[in-house]
């Protein structure tokens, strides 16, 4: 059986490995997709150029505004 594997990645906690270390581990396991529970610039920078697909959660208070305000959506991204 073959297919793509993805992981959920959150940054709440203490004594967490660095984003670069986590992304290196993900790459070493041939994981091709990741879901971030909240946008984090350090994680996004670690993912840059890896080819790993990313899904970003949008915080509930921002959902409606992202859908109705293109400027806000652009700034959020």
Order of alpha helices (4+ residues) and beta strands (2+ residues): beta-alpha-beta-alpha-beta-alpha-alpha
